[in-house]
């Protein structure tokens, strides 16, 4: 209903602005086939995607963006011995609304209303200060971060005064992460807690429209002689769920809840010759965490997240980065699913080789439990509009560790991408 109202508003305003505009259209497709790399080495993905994004630029300060992504995943139905009915029913196909916004931009003022992405933060590989948009974690959040962000209806106001940027966000109706369905490769391990009893699972996808459900945030980015510093505040409902279980006549009913919380933060990007220093510091106030005492329940605590990274850039062909992060929770509760302090060391390298072929590597290591994640891809441009990609995602560690839990989901795949686009005067 909210998206329909936004569409009507955008079209009505756009029609009143006038013609003489330019339409920029981009159509991307990708087809993938992948297999698990740990026995049984069966089909993990047979996916086809279509993404269409359009921007109409009017001969005045207005522009209109609209687009969507549609996907079909045939592996879930084809590999029914691995994937359960909830996965086949929920995730075999999807239609995701992307951009649907109207933007006014002139002088120091920018106003964007509608479905959009807002990116906060300086870290790579994982989401830390990137708080605003929910994410699609059905594939663990692996892949391009902008692809996994789910566009959200909001009001986004930016004001640039003397190179100091102030941003205000208002989200009238919050949306939450897309979590993996029970039985999928990256599903929450409910069977670890309820190995015998049958259980059902529901997760909030959104809250009703209203002032009690609305969210708001601000970001101030002062000008500091080349340093990109941002001070952020966001009052919102946690995009990730905590799980609450109840025993109803022998059946365990599990519900994903998204409590309200606040985040205060600082982000910094500082170029020094060929190096770029990146840092994030976040304080999550009244964040909810899960614990288990025969039932799944939650408790509130404060959490501090620190991220420090360094990028080494050689022209536009080589980029190498190293990043360290730590999460610290100020409260210890018996049965908590996560320990109070966790760390992550992440390295990333992107190398442009012969004939514009690109080798990309991301390695994440969790010192607190010895587990690791390796993402490796090699892309070969077949033409200006077609790209062939070979990739693998490897999870290692003990079966109870952060990444080792998903070791059986390690996979390799081949993917073909096409890029089409044109510009038309209306």
C-alpha positions in Angstrom: 0.0 0.0 0.0 2.8 2.4 0.9 4.6 1.7 -2.4 1.4 2.3 -4.4 0.9 5.7 -2.8 4.5 6.6 -3.5 4.1 5.6 -7.2 1.0 7.6 -7.6 2.6 10.7 -5.9 5.7 10.4 -8.1 3.7 10.0 -11.4 1.4 12.9 -10.5 4.3 15.2 -9.7 6.3 14.1 -12.7 3.4 14.7 -15.1 3.1 18.3 -13.7 6.8 19.1 -14.3 6.7 18.8 -18.1 8.4 17.0 -21.0 11.7 17.6 -22.6 13.3 15.2 -20.2 16.0 12.5 -20.7 15.3 8.9 -19.8 18.4 6.8 -18.7 17.6 3.1 -18.8 19.8 0.2 -17.5 18.9 -3.4 -17.9 21.1 -6.1 -16.3 20.7 -9.8 -16.4 22.6 -12.6 -14.8 22.3 -16.4 -15.0 24.1 -18.6 -12.5 24.7 -22.3 -11.9 26.4 -23.5 -8.7 27.2 -26.6 -6.7 28.1 -27.2 -3.1 31.8 -28.0 -2.6 31.2 -30.2 0.5 29.6 -33.6 0.2 26.9 -34.0 -0.9 28.2 -31.9 -3.9 24.7 -31.2 -5.2 23.1 -28.3 -6.9 23.2 -25.1 -4.8 21.9 -22.5 -7.3 20.3 -22.3 -10.7 19.3 -18.7 -10.7 18.2 -16.2 -13.3 17.8 -12.5 -12.6 16.6 -9.4 -14.4 17.1 -5.9 -13.0 15.8 -2.7 -14.6 16.6 0.7 -13.4 15.5 4.0 -14.9 16.0 7.7 -14.2 14.1 10.5 -15.8 16.0 13.8 -15.7 13.8 16.8 -16.3 15.1 20.1 -17.6 14.8 21.6 -14.1 15.8 20.5 -10.6 13.6 17.4 -10.6 14.3 13.7 -11.5 12.4 10.5 -11.1 13.8 7.1 -10.4 12.1 3.7 -10.7 13.2 0.1 -11.1 12.8 -3.5 -9.9 14.6 -6.8 -9.7 13.0 -10.2 -10.5 14.6 -13.5 -9.9 13.9 -17.2 -10.3 15.8 -19.8 -8.3 15.2 -23.3 -9.8 17.7 -25.1 -7.5 15.3 -25.3 -4.6 12.6 -27.3 -6.5 15.2 -29.3 -8.4 17.1 -30.3 -5.3 14.2 -31.2 -3.0 16.3 -33.7 -1.1 18.2 -30.8 0.4 15.8 -27.9 0.4 12.6 -28.1 2.4 9.1 -27.0 1.4 9.4 -23.6 3.2 12.5 -22.8 1.0 10.9 -23.9 -2.2 7.7 -22.0 -1.4 9.2 -18.7 -0.2 12.5 -18.3 -2.1 12.1 -19.9 -5.5 11.0 -16.6 -7.0 10.9 -13.0 -6.0 10.0 -9.6 -7.3 11.9 -6.8 -5.4 11.0 -3.1 -5.9 14.2 -1.1 -6.2 14.2 2.7 -6.8 10.9 4.5 -6.8 11.6 8.1 -5.9 11.1 11.7 -6.8 14.1 14.0 -6.3 14.6 17.7 -6.2 18.1 19.0 -6.3 19.2 22.6 -6.7 21.9 24.6 -5.0 22.7 23.4 -1.5 19.4 21.5 -1.1 18.6 17.9 -2.1 15.2 16.3 -1.3 14.4 12.7 -2.3 11.1 11.0 -1.4 10.3 7.4 -2.0 12.0 4.0 -2.2 15.8 4.4 -2.1 19.2 3.3 -0.7 21.0 5.4 1.9 24.6 4.3 2.6 26.3 5.3 5.8 29.8 4.0 6.7 33.3 3.4 5.4 33.9 -0.3 6.0 34.1 -3.0 3.3 32.9 -6.6 3.2 30.3 -6.4 6.1 27.7 -4.0 7.3 28.6 -1.9 10.4 27.4 1.7 10.1 25.3 0.8 7.1 22.2 0.9 9.3 19.4 2.4 7.3 18.3 -0.1 4.7 17.3 -3.7 5.5 19.4 -6.4 3.8 18.8 -9.6 2.0 20.6 -12.3 4.0 19.1 -15.3 2.3 22.6 -15.9 0.8 24.4 -14.8 3.9 24.7 -11.3 2.5 27.6 -12.4 0.2 28.1 -10.5 -3.0 27.9 -6.8 -3.9 26.6 -4.9 -0.9 24.4 -2.6 -3.0 22.6 -5.7 -4.4 21.8 -6.9 -0.9 20.4 -3.6 0.3 16.6 -3.5 0.1 15.3 -0.1 -0.9 13.0 1.5 1.7 10.4 4.3 1.5 11.7 7.4 3.2 12.2 11.1 3.1 15.8 12.0 2.6 16.9 15.7 3.0 20.4 17.0 2.5 21.6 20.5 3.0 25.2 21.6 2.0 26.1 24.7 3.9 29.7 25.9 3.3 30.9 22.4 2.5 29.3 21.1 5.7 26.6 18.5 4.9 23.6 17.9 7.1 21.2 15.0 6.3 17.9 14.2 7.8 16.0 10.9 7.3 12.4 10.0 8.1 11.1 6.5 7.6 7.3 6.3 8.0 7.1 2.5 7.7 10.1 0.3 8.6 11.1 -2.8 6.8 13.4 -5.6 8.0 16.0 -8.0 6.8 15.0 -10.9 4.6 16.1 -13.9 6.7 16.8 -17.4 5.3 13.9 -19.8 5.4 14.1 -22.9 7.6 15.9 -25.5 5.6 18.0 -23.2 3.4 21.8 -23.1 3.4 22.1 -20.2 5.8 19.1 -20.6 8.1 19.3 -20.0 11.8 20.1 -23.4 13.5 16.7 -23.9 15.3 17.3 -27.6 15.4 20.2 -27.1 17.7 17.8 -25.8 20.3 14.7 -27.9 19.4 16.1 -31.2 18.0 13.0 -33.3 18.5 10.0 -31.0 18.7 8.4 -29.8 15.5 8.6 -26.0 15.1 7.1 -23.3 13.0 8.7 -19.9 12.3 7.4 -16.5 11.4 9.4 -13.2 11.1 8.1 -9.7 11.0 8.8 -8.2 7.5 7.5 -4.7 8.3 5.4 -2.7 10.8 2.2 -0.9 10.3 2.3 2.7 9.0 2.0 5.2 11.9 3.8 7.6 14.1 4.7 4.9 16.7 6.4 2.9 13.9 8.3 5.8 12.3 12.1 6.1 12.4 14.4 9.1 12.0 18.0 9.8 11.8 20.6 12.6 11.2 24.1 12.7 9.8 26.4 15.7 10.0 29.5 15.7 7.8 31.8 18.7 8.5 34.5 19.8 6.1 37.9 18.9 7.5 40.6 19.5 4.8 40.3 16.3 2.9 39.0 14.1 5.7 35.5 12.6 5.3 34.1 12.7 8.9 30.4 11.9 9.7 28.5 12.1 13.0 25.4 9.9 12.9 22.3 9.2 15.0 19.5 6.8 14.1 16.4 5.9 16.1 14.9 2.8 14.6 13.8 -0.8 14.8 16.6 -3.4 14.6 16.8 -4.7 11.1 17.9 -8.2 12.4 15.5 -10.3 14.4 15.7 -11.7 17.9 13.8 -15.0 18.3 11.1 -15.7 20.8 9.8 -19.3 21.2 6.7 -20.6 22.8 5.5 -24.2 23.3 2.0 -24.6 22.0 0.6 -28.2 22.4 3.9 -29.8 21.7 4.7 -27.5 18.7 7.4 -24.9 19.1 6.2 -21.5 17.7 9.2 -19.2 17.0 8.7 -15.5 16.1 11.3 -13.1 15.0 10.9 -9.7 16.7 12.5 -6.4 15.9 12.7 -4.1 19.0 13.4 -0.4 18.8 16.9 0.8 19.5 19.2 3.8 19.0 22.7 4.1 17.4 25.2 6.9 17.8 28.3 6.8 15.6 31.3 8.3 14.0 32.8 7.4 10.6 36.0 8.6 9.1 37.8 8.3 5.8 41.2 10.0 5.5 43.4 9.7 2.3 47.1 9.9 2.8 49.0 9.7 -0.5 48.2 6.1 -1.9 46.7 5.1 1.5 43.2 5.6 2.8 42.5 5.2 6.5 39.0 4.1 7.3 37.3 4.0 10.7 33.9 3.5 12.3 32.8 3.8 16.0 29.2 2.9 16.9 27.3 2.8 20.2 24.1 0.7 20.0 21.9 1.7 22.9 19.3 -0.9 24.1 20.1 -3.4 21.4 18.3 -6.8 21.9 20.3 -10.1 22.0 19.1 -13.7 22.2 19.6 -16.2 25.0 18.4 -19.8 25.5 17.2 -21.3 28.8 14.8 -24.0 27.5 13.1 -21.4 25.3 14.5 -18.7 23.1 14.2 -15.3 24.6 15.9 -11.9 24.5 17.6 -9.3 26.7 18.7 -5.7 26.2 22.3 -4.4 26.5 24.5 -1.7 25.1 27.0 -2.6 22.4 30.1 -0.8 21.1 31.4 -1.6 17.6 34.8 -0.4 16.5 36.2 -0.7 12.9 39.7 0.3 11.8 41.0 -0.3 8.2 43.7 0.8 5.8 43.4 0.7 2.0 46.4 0.7 -0.4 45.4 2.0 -3.9 47.6 1.7 -7.0 46.0 3.8 -9.8 42.7 2.3 -10.9 43.9 -1.2 -11.3 45.0 -2.5 -7.9 43.4 -2.1 -4.5 44.3 -3.9 -1.3 42.7 -3.4 2.1 43.1 -4.7 5.7 40.4 -4.1 8.3 40.0 -5.0 12.0 36.6 -4.9 13.9 35.4 -5.7 17.4 32.0 -5.9 18.9 31.7 -5.5 22.7 28.5 -6.0 24.7 28.4 -4.5 28.2 26.2 -7.2 29.8 26.7 -10.9 30.4 23.7 -13.2 30.5 23.7 -16.9 31.1 22.7 -18.8 27.9 23.5 -15.8 25.6 23.9 -17.1 22.0 26.9 -14.7 21.4 29.9 -14.1 23.6 30.5 -10.5 25.0 33.4 -9.7 22.7 33.9 -10.9 19.1 36.6 -9.8 16.6 37.0 -10.0 12.8 40.1 -9.4 10.7 39.2 -8.9 7.0 41.5 -8.5 4.0 40.4 -7.5 0.6 42.2 -7.3 -2.8 40.9 -6.3 -6.2 43.4 -6.7 -9.1 42.7 -5.7 -12.7 44.8 -8.0 -14.9 45.3 -8.7 -18.6 42.4 -7.6 -20.9 40.5 -6.0 -18.0 40.0 -9.3 -16.3 39.5 -8.8 -12.5 40.6 -11.0 -9.6 38.7 -10.2 -6.4 39.5 -11.8 -3.0 38.0 -11.3 0.4 39.2 -13.2 3.5 37.6 -12.8 6.9 39.0 -14.5 10.0 37.3 -14.5 13.4 40.0 -14.8 16.1 37.5 -15.5 18.9 36.6 -18.9 17.4 39.1 -19.5 14.6 36.6 -19.6 11.8 37.0 -18.0 8.4 35.2 -17.0 5.2 36.8 -16.8 1.8 35.1 -15.1 -1.2 37.0 -15.5 -4.5 35.9 -14.4 -7.9 37.4 -14.0 -11.3 35.6 -12.0 -14.0 36.3 -12.1 -17.7 34.7 -9.5 -20.0 33.5 -11.3 -23.1 32.5 -7.9 -24.7 31.5 -4.5 -23.5 28.1 -5.8 -22.5 28.8 -9.4 -21.4 30.8 -10.7 -18.5 31.7 -14.3 -17.4 32.3 -14.8 -13.7 33.9 -17.8 -11.8 33.4 -17.6 -8.0 33.6 -19.6 -4.8 32.5 -18.9 -1.2 34.2 -21.1 1.4 33.2 -21.4 5.1 35.7 -23.0 7.5 35.8 -23.7 11.2 34.2 -25.8 13.9 30.5 -26.6 13.5 29.6 -24.1 16.4 31.8 -21.2 15.1 30.7 -18.0 13.4 31.6 -19.2 9.8 32.2 -22.9 10.4 28.5 -23.4 11.2 27.9 -22.9 7.4 30.8 -25.1 6.2 28.3 -27.5 4.4 27.1 -24.5 2.4 30.5 -23.7 0.8 29.9 -23.4 -2.9 31.3 -22.6 -6.3 29.4 -21.2 -9.3 29.7 -19.8 -12.8 27.7 -16.8 -13.8 27.0 -14.8 -17.0 26.1 -11.1 -16.7 24.9 -8.8 -19.4 24.7 -5.0 -19.2 22.4 -3.0 -21.5 21.6 0.7 -21.4 20.5 3.7 -23.5 19.5 7.3 -23.2 16.3 8.7 -24.8 15.0 12.2 -25.0 11.3 12.3 -24.2 
